[in-house]
Amino acid sequence: MSGYGLGYLESVWKAGGTDRLKRTFNDLARRDRAEALRQINDEKLRFPVLFVLMAEIGANNLYDGLSKRNLTALNICTRKIYNYDIDAAGSADDGDRYQTLKWMFATGRGWEGPSEGQDPYDAVIDYTAALLITEYEDKTVLKDVAGLIFRRNRQGHYNHDLIWSFFQSIDRDALTVAAGYLLSDHPGDVELAEKLLGIDAEAALQNRNGVRQAHRQYIEWLNENKPFLYLTGEHFQMTSQPKHLAADREAKYLGKEISPRYRAPVEPLTENEAECLHRYREATPEEQEELSAYSHRLRARDVRLWNEWIQKKPAEQVAAARMTREVI
């Protein structure tokens, strides 16, 4: 929350809670409308204060005096909670909307909301995170989104929508942050990180060295497979143990980066690559797994040898892979 200081209304809120804040703001709006607007439009205001005062702003008919940021934020809130805009004509342009979403999440993610567990406030924060990640492709919020996911988990609060948004980024640095929770001293963090990343580490979790090994192995896997990762479409609303990401074996075999969202090559396959892939599909699933791993290692080591190897028949490729897999 750095960069945002305490204003008058937040000072009232911190000292006396939400009820006192509402009473103080109502009294101020009745006595001095201009001063009430000046306080609610204060640039130092944090989003939770605006959220708490939503009903009071409406009851005192202050919409037409709100700053662009505040009106945009309230439109985002009512669209998510009630599925309507307070003032459609007051919708911000794309740049202003983005900055408003950043302000809402940056200043609002630290508050737990007015009630225990999932509530409209949490839903709005989750919505802002989803828009920032999926619509604006803002990866700067991912570390904070991860922190919020794990904080909610410790409290037993709802975090499935945040988890969905987090994985929509397909960002290696973000996945590395999530993997870092494997090293947490909090058992709930370790368990959730294992579940999010699809790590079968039950035995490893029995001791600290096992957890460190699980973390190291996941980072190695991530570094190796990042160009070939895709979204499976699984999530916690679908299953209790979703596999959010998987590595495409065919892409890894060819060394072709794919779009994680659409599971399609970033660049179209050449005629030769298509022919290689046709031969690859003649192998059994077990052989395909072996060939993909070997192909990736050989290509990284010697492109000339790889070009020769990948033109061979599947049986010859498998034989070569098994003969030299200890060397590469």
GUVEXVEX-482349 format. One record per residue (C-alpha): residue in three letters; x, y, z; residue number from 1. Coordinates in Angstrom, 2 decimals. Each point is the difference from the previous one (the first is absolute). Layout:
residues N
R | ala | X | Y | Z | NUM
...
end
This chain:
residues 328
R | met | 0.00 | 0.00 | 0.00 | 1
R | ser | 2.98 | 2.29 | -0.22 | 2
R | gly | -0.54 | 3.25 | -1.84 | 3
R | tyr | -3.39 | 0.70 | 1.54 | 4
R | gly | -0.26 | 1.98 | 3.26 | 5
R | leu | -2.78 | 0.31 | 2.55 | 6
R | gly | -2.65 | 2.62 | -0.67 | 7
R | tyr | -2.66 | 1.41 | 2.33 | 8
R | leu | -2.68 | -2.59 | -0.78 | 9
R | glu | 2.37 | -2.91 | 0.40 | 10
R | ser | 1.22 | 1.43 | 3.30 | 11
R | val | -3.61 | 0.02 | 1.21 | 12
R | trp | -0.43 | -3.57 | -1.20 | 13
R | lys | 3.18 | -1.24 | 1.66 | 14
R | ala | -0.94 | 1.66 | 3.29 | 15
R | gly | -3.67 | -0.94 | 0.18 | 16
R | gly | -0.81 | -2.70 | -2.53 | 17
R | thr | -2.48 | -0.12 | -2.86 | 18
R | asp | -3.06 | 1.16 | 1.98 | 19
R | arg | 1.73 | 3.14 | 1.20 | 20
R | leu | 1.32 | 0.67 | -3.52 | 21
R | lys | -3.50 | -0.22 | -1.45 | 22
R | arg | -1.48 | 2.29 | 2.66 | 23
R | thr | 2.79 | 2.55 | -0.36 | 24
R | phe | -0.31 | 0.07 | -3.78 | 25
R | asn | -3.79 | 0.28 | 0.10 | 26
R | asp | 0.18 | 2.91 | 2.45 | 27
R | leu | 2.63 | 1.72 | -2.13 | 28
R | ala | -2.01 | -0.47 | -3.23 | 29
R | arg | -3.08 | 1.54 | 1.58 | 30
R | arg | 1.92 | 2.96 | 1.46 | 31
R | asp | 2.46 | 0.71 | -2.79 | 32
R | arg | -0.44 | -1.86 | -3.29 | 33
R | ala | 3.09 | 1.59 | -1.55 | 34
R | glu | 2.21 | -1.07 | 2.90 | 35
R | ala | -1.39 | -3.54 | -0.09 | 36
R | leu | 0.86 | -0.20 | -3.69 | 37
R | arg | 3.45 | 1.45 | 0.60 | 38
R | gln | 0.69 | -2.67 | 2.62 | 39
R | ile | -1.34 | -2.93 | -2.02 | 40
R | asn | 1.92 | 1.21 | -3.08 | 41
R | asp | 3.24 | 0.35 | 1.93 | 42
R | glu | 2.80 | -1.58 | -2.03 | 43
R | lys | 1.32 | -1.62 | 3.19 | 44
R | leu | -3.26 | -1.88 | 0.49 | 45
R | arg | 0.28 | -3.78 | -0.07 | 46
R | phe | -2.54 | -2.18 | -1.73 | 47
R | pro | -1.47 | -1.71 | 3.11 | 48
R | val | -1.24 | 3.38 | 1.27 | 49
R | leu | -1.81 | 0.66 | -3.27 | 50
R | phe | -1.50 | -3.48 | 0.11 | 51
R | val | -1.25 | 0.41 | 3.57 | 52
R | leu | -1.67 | 3.30 | -0.93 | 53
R | met | -1.73 | -1.21 | -3.18 | 54
R | ala | -3.51 | 0.16 | 1.50 | 55
R | glu | 0.63 | 3.38 | 1.68 | 56
R | ile | 1.25 | 1.50 | -3.26 | 57
R | gly | -3.19 | -1.12 | -1.72 | 58
R | ala | -2.29 | 1.07 | 2.86 | 59
R | asn | 1.49 | 3.50 | -0.07 | 60
R | asn | -0.14 | 0.20 | -3.80 | 61
R | leu | 3.71 | 0.72 | -0.41 | 62
R | tyr | 0.62 | -1.87 | -3.25 | 63
R | asp | 0.16 | 3.09 | -2.19 | 64
R | gly | 2.81 | 1.44 | 2.13 | 65
R | leu | 2.21 | -3.09 | 0.14 | 66
R | ser | 3.43 | -0.06 | -1.57 | 67
R | lys | 0.44 | -2.07 | -3.14 | 68
R | arg | 1.95 | -2.57 | 1.97 | 69
R | asn | -2.68 | -0.43 | 2.66 | 70
R | leu | -2.87 | -0.14 | -2.47 | 71
R | thr | 1.86 | -2.56 | -2.07 | 72
R | ala | 0.73 | -2.07 | 3.12 | 73
R | leu | -3.64 | 0.06 | 1.09 | 74
R | asn | -1.10 | -1.02 | -3.49 | 75
R | ile | 2.37 | -2.96 | 0.21 | 76
R | cys | -1.41 | -0.92 | 3.42 | 77
R | thr | -3.66 | 0.18 | -0.99 | 78
R | arg | 0.65 | -1.83 | -3.26 | 79
R | lys | 1.54 | -2.87 | 1.91 | 80
R | ile | -2.38 | -0.07 | 2.97 | 81
R | tyr | -3.29 | 1.09 | -1.56 | 82
R | asn | 0.63 | -0.28 | -3.76 | 83
R | tyr | -0.72 | 3.66 | -0.80 | 84
R | asp | 1.86 | 3.30 | -0.38 | 85
R | ile | -0.66 | 2.95 | 2.28 | 86
R | asp | 0.73 | 2.34 | -2.88 | 87
R | ala | 0.76 | -1.55 | -3.38 | 88
R | ala | 0.74 | 3.44 | -1.39 | 89
R | gly | 2.69 | 0.39 | 2.64 | 90
R | ser | 1.95 | -3.06 | -1.14 | 91
R | ala | 3.71 | 0.68 | -0.25 | 92
R | asp | 2.13 | -0.43 | -3.07 | 93
R | asp | 2.23 | -3.05 | -0.07 | 94
R | gly | 3.04 | 1.72 | 1.51 | 95
R | asp | -1.96 | 1.52 | 2.89 | 96
R | arg | -1.78 | -3.29 | 0.62 | 97
R | tyr | 3.30 | -1.84 | 0.21 | 98
R | gln | 1.43 | 2.52 | 2.47 | 99
R | thr | -3.17 | -0.24 | 2.08 | 100
R | leu | 0.24 | -3.79 | 0.11 | 101
R | lys | 3.65 | 0.29 | 1.08 | 102
R | trp | -1.01 | 2.39 | 2.80 | 103
R | met | -2.86 | -2.23 | 1.12 | 104
R | phe | 2.18 | -3.09 | 0.23 | 105
R | ala | 3.13 | 1.69 | 1.39 | 106
R | thr | -1.82 | 1.81 | 2.79 | 107
R | gly | -2.74 | -2.59 | 0.56 | 108
R | arg | 1.67 | -3.40 | 0.06 | 109
R | gly | 1.16 | 0.38 | 3.62 | 110
R | trp | -3.50 | 0.36 | 1.48 | 111
R | glu | -2.00 | -3.07 | 0.93 | 112
R | gly | -3.36 | 1.51 | -0.88 | 113
R | pro | -2.96 | 0.77 | 2.23 | 114
R | ser | -0.90 | -3.62 | 0.82 | 115
R | glu | 1.57 | -3.41 | 0.51 | 116
R | gly | 0.83 | -2.07 | -3.07 | 117
R | gln | -1.19 | 0.73 | -3.52 | 118
R | asp | -2.02 | 3.21 | -0.28 | 119
R | pro | -0.67 | 2.65 | -2.68 | 120
R | tyr | 3.22 | 1.81 | 0.88 | 121
R | asp | 2.10 | -3.11 | -0.59 | 122
R | ala | -1.88 | -0.58 | -3.25 | 123
R | val | 0.87 | 3.51 | -1.19 | 124
R | ile | 3.69 | -0.42 | 0.87 | 125
R | asp | 0.03 | -3.34 | -1.82 | 126
R | tyr | -1.68 | 1.69 | -2.97 | 127
R | thr | 2.60 | 2.77 | -0.15 | 128
R | ala | 2.79 | -2.58 | 0.07 | 129
R | ala | -1.65 | -1.96 | -2.82 | 130
R | leu | -0.39 | 3.12 | -2.16 | 131
R | leu | 3.58 | 1.13 | 0.60 | 132
R | ile | 1.41 | -3.43 | -0.88 | 133
R | thr | -2.25 | -1.16 | -2.84 | 134
R | glu | -1.12 | 3.25 | -1.63 | 135
R | tyr | 3.05 | 2.22 | 0.56 | 136
R | glu | 2.61 | -2.78 | 0.26 | 137
R | asp | 1.51 | 1.73 | 3.01 | 138
R | lys | 2.54 | -2.40 | 1.48 | 139
R | thr | 1.20 | 2.46 | 2.63 | 140
R | val | -2.92 | -0.99 | 2.26 | 141
R | leu | 0.71 | -3.74 | -0.06 | 142
R | lys | 2.23 | -0.10 | 3.07 | 143
R | asp | -2.65 | 1.82 | 2.03 | 144
R | val | -2.74 | -2.22 | -1.41 | 145
R | ala | 2.01 | -3.04 | 1.13 | 146
R | gly | 0.41 | 1.53 | 3.44 | 147
R | leu | -3.76 | 0.58 | 0.24 | 148
R | ile | -0.74 | -3.57 | -1.12 | 149
R | phe | 2.17 | -1.47 | 2.74 | 150
R | arg | -1.22 | 2.47 | 2.65 | 151
R | arg | -3.61 | -0.90 | -0.74 | 152
R | asn | 0.90 | -3.68 | 0.16 | 153
R | arg | 1.47 | 0.40 | 3.50 | 154
R | gln | -3.22 | 1.68 | 1.09 | 155
R | gly | -2.23 | -2.61 | -1.61 | 156
R | his | -1.48 | 2.59 | -2.36 | 157
R | tyr | -1.02 | -0.39 | -3.62 | 158
R | asn | 2.85 | 0.35 | -2.52 | 159
R | his | -1.02 | -2.04 | -3.05 | 160
R | asp | -0.70 | 3.00 | -2.25 | 161
R | leu | 3.39 | 1.50 | 0.84 | 162
R | ile | 1.66 | -3.33 | -0.77 | 163
R | trp | -1.74 | -0.12 | -3.38 | 164
R | ser | 1.23 | 3.52 | -0.83 | 165
R | phe | 3.52 | -0.78 | 1.18 | 166
R | phe | 0.38 | -2.91 | -2.38 | 167
R | gln | -1.44 | 1.94 | -2.94 | 168
R | ser | 3.27 | 1.96 | -0.09 | 169
R | ile | 2.14 | -3.08 | -0.85 | 170
R | asp | 2.93 | 1.93 | 1.36 | 171
R | arg | 3.16 | -1.90 | 0.97 | 172
R | asp | 1.02 | 2.57 | 2.60 | 173
R | ala | -3.45 | -0.20 | 1.57 | 174
R | leu | 0.14 | -3.79 | 0.11 | 175
R | thr | 3.42 | 0.30 | 1.62 | 176
R | val | -1.56 | 2.22 | 2.67 | 177
R | ala | -2.69 | -2.62 | 0.65 | 178
R | ala | 2.66 | -2.71 | 0.19 | 179
R | gly | 1.79 | 2.07 | 2.64 | 180
R | tyr | -2.85 | -0.77 | 2.40 | 181
R | leu | 1.22 | -3.61 | 0.04 | 182
R | leu | 2.77 | 1.34 | 2.23 | 183
R | ser | -2.40 | 1.76 | 2.40 | 184
R | asp | -0.01 | -0.79 | 3.71 | 185
R | his | -3.82 | -0.08 | -0.14 | 186
R | pro | -1.26 | -3.56 | -0.76 | 187
R | gly | -3.10 | 1.39 | -1.74 | 188
R | asp | 2.18 | 1.95 | -2.42 | 189
R | val | 1.98 | -3.09 | -0.91 | 190
R | glu | -3.13 | -2.08 | -0.51 | 191
R | leu | -1.65 | 2.63 | -2.20 | 192
R | ala | 3.16 | 0.56 | -2.07 | 193
R | glu | 0.21 | -3.74 | -0.59 | 194
R | lys | -3.62 | -0.07 | -1.11 | 195
R | leu | 0.26 | 3.08 | -2.25 | 196
R | leu | 3.12 | -1.21 | -1.78 | 197
R | gly | -1.07 | -3.61 | -0.34 | 198
R | ile | 2.89 | -1.30 | 2.06 | 199
R | asp | -0.42 | -3.46 | 1.49 | 200
R | ala | 2.23 | 0.70 | 2.95 | 201
R | glu | -1.73 | -1.77 | 2.88 | 202
R | ala | 3.10 | -1.97 | 0.91 | 203
R | ala | 2.26 | 2.99 | -0.49 | 204
R | leu | -2.08 | 2.07 | 2.39 | 205
R | gln | 1.03 | -2.22 | 2.89 | 206
R | asn | 3.25 | 1.92 | 0.37 | 207
R | arg | 1.54 | 3.33 | -0.93 | 208
R | asn | 2.58 | -1.46 | -2.38 | 209
R | gly | -2.77 | -1.79 | -1.89 | 210
R | val | -1.88 | 3.25 | -0.47 | 211
R | arg | 3.12 | 1.74 | -1.27 | 212
R | gln | 0.52 | -2.81 | -2.46 | 213
R | ala | -3.60 | 0.24 | -1.21 | 214
R | his | 0.48 | 3.75 | -0.48 | 215
R | arg | 3.25 | -0.47 | -1.94 | 216
R | gln | -1.51 | -2.67 | -2.23 | 217
R | tyr | -3.03 | 2.14 | -0.79 | 218
R | ile | 2.18 | 3.00 | -0.97 | 219
R | glu | 2.06 | -2.26 | -2.25 | 220
R | trp | -3.18 | -1.36 | -1.59 | 221
R | leu | -1.36 | 3.52 | -0.47 | 222
R | asn | 3.17 | 1.28 | -1.64 | 223
R | glu | 0.04 | -2.96 | -2.36 | 224
R | asn | -3.67 | 0.07 | -1.00 | 225
R | lys | -0.98 | 3.68 | 0.04 | 226
R | pro | -0.21 | 0.37 | -3.83 | 227
R | phe | -2.31 | -3.03 | -0.17 | 228
R | leu | -2.42 | 0.72 | 2.86 | 229
R | tyr | -3.71 | 0.41 | -0.64 | 230
R | leu | -3.11 | 0.58 | 2.09 | 231
R | thr | -1.92 | -3.23 | 0.47 | 232
R | gly | -3.26 | 1.76 | 0.85 | 233
R | glu | -0.23 | -1.78 | 3.35 | 234
R | his | -0.69 | 2.09 | 3.10 | 235
R | phe | -1.25 | -0.35 | 3.57 | 236
R | gln | -3.62 | 0.58 | -0.98 | 237
R | met | 0.32 | -3.17 | -2.09 | 238
R | thr | 2.04 | -2.34 | 2.20 | 239
R | ser | 1.69 | -0.03 | 3.39 | 240
R | gln | 3.35 | -0.83 | -1.59 | 241
R | pro | 0.22 | 1.91 | -3.28 | 242
R | lys | 3.04 | -0.21 | -2.23 | 243
R | his | 0.18 | 3.62 | -1.11 | 244
R | leu | 2.95 | -0.37 | -2.38 | 245
R | ala | 1.54 | -2.76 | -2.05 | 246
R | ala | 2.89 | -0.28 | -2.44 | 247
R | asp | -0.91 | -0.84 | -3.60 | 248
R | arg | 2.05 | -3.04 | -0.98 | 249
R | glu | -0.24 | 0.65 | -3.74 | 250
R | ala | 1.20 | 3.58 | 0.36 | 251
R | lys | 2.90 | -1.15 | 2.16 | 252
R | tyr | 0.88 | -2.69 | -2.52 | 253
R | leu | 0.20 | 2.54 | -2.82 | 254
R | gly | 1.46 | 2.78 | 2.14 | 255
R | lys | -2.88 | 2.26 | -1.05 | 256
R | glu | -1.28 | 2.62 | 2.42 | 257
R | ile | -3.77 | -0.01 | 0.37 | 258
R | ser | -2.62 | 2.51 | 1.10 | 259
R | pro | -0.86 | -1.03 | 3.56 | 260
R | arg | -3.56 | 1.18 | -0.36 | 261
R | tyr | -0.82 | -1.67 | -3.30 | 262
R | arg | 2.50 | -2.91 | -0.02 | 263
R | ala | 1.02 | 0.83 | -3.55 | 264
R | pro | 3.48 | 0.66 | -1.45 | 265
R | val | 1.06 | 3.65 | 0.18 | 266
R | glu | 1.40 | -0.49 | -3.52 | 267
R | pro | -1.69 | -2.37 | -2.50 | 268
R | leu | 1.54 | -3.42 | -0.51 | 269
R | thr | 2.17 | -0.48 | -3.05 | 270
R | glu | -0.70 | -2.87 | -2.36 | 271
R | asn | 2.96 | -1.91 | 1.44 | 272
R | glu | -1.13 | 0.61 | 3.61 | 273
R | ala | -3.48 | -1.24 | -0.86 | 274
R | glu | 1.50 | -3.17 | -1.49 | 275
R | cys | 2.18 | -0.52 | 3.10 | 276
R | leu | -3.05 | 0.41 | 2.19 | 277
R | his | -1.94 | -2.51 | -2.10 | 278
R | arg | 2.72 | -2.60 | 0.60 | 279
R | tyr | 0.16 | 0.89 | 3.70 | 280
R | arg | -3.70 | -0.77 | 0.40 | 281
R | glu | 0.66 | -3.58 | -1.10 | 282
R | ala | 1.85 | -0.62 | 3.27 | 283
R | thr | -1.74 | -1.18 | 3.17 | 284
R | pro | -0.82 | 2.60 | 2.69 | 285
R | glu | 2.86 | -1.30 | 2.14 | 286
R | glu | 2.40 | 0.26 | -2.93 | 287
R | gln | -1.26 | 3.48 | -0.82 | 288
R | glu | 0.78 | 1.14 | 3.52 | 289
R | glu | 3.48 | -1.45 | -0.29 | 290
R | leu | 0.59 | 1.50 | -3.45 | 291
R | ser | -1.15 | 3.48 | 1.06 | 292
R | ala | 2.39 | 0.08 | 2.95 | 293
R | tyr | 2.90 | -1.35 | -2.06 | 294
R | ser | -0.71 | 2.35 | -2.92 | 295
R | his | 0.08 | 3.02 | 2.29 | 296
R | arg | 3.31 | -1.01 | 1.57 | 297
R | leu | 1.64 | -0.89 | -3.32 | 298
R | arg | -1.14 | 3.20 | -1.68 | 299
R | ala | 1.46 | 2.09 | 2.83 | 300
R | arg | 3.30 | -1.90 | -0.25 | 301
R | asp | 0.55 | -0.34 | -3.78 | 302
R | val | -2.44 | 1.36 | -2.59 | 303
R | arg | 1.76 | -1.76 | -2.89 | 304
R | leu | -0.34 | -3.42 | 1.65 | 305
R | trp | -3.57 | 0.81 | 0.94 | 306
R | asn | -0.87 | 0.84 | -3.62 | 307
R | glu | 1.35 | -3.37 | -1.07 | 308
R | trp | -1.74 | -1.90 | 2.80 | 309
R | ile | -3.45 | 1.50 | -0.45 | 310
R | gln | -0.14 | -1.10 | -3.65 | 311
R | lys | 0.28 | -3.67 | 1.02 | 312
R | lys | -2.89 | -2.44 | 0.42 | 313
R | pro | -1.55 | -0.16 | 3.51 | 314
R | ala | 1.56 | -3.40 | 0.77 | 315
R | glu | 3.43 | 1.30 | -0.92 | 316
R | gln | -0.55 | 3.14 | 2.06 | 317
R | val | -1.01 | -2.06 | 3.01 | 318
R | ala | 3.02 | -2.26 | -0.38 | 319
R | ala | 2.34 | 2.99 | -0.25 | 320
R | ala | -1.63 | 1.67 | 3.00 | 321
R | arg | 0.33 | -3.09 | 2.16 | 322
R | met | 3.58 | -0.61 | -1.08 | 323
R | thr | 1.22 | 3.50 | 0.82 | 324
R | arg | -2.40 | 1.29 | 2.68 | 325
R | glu | 2.62 | -0.49 | 2.69 | 326
R | val | 2.44 | 2.14 | -1.96 | 327
R | ile | -2.24 | 3.02 | -0.60 | 328
end
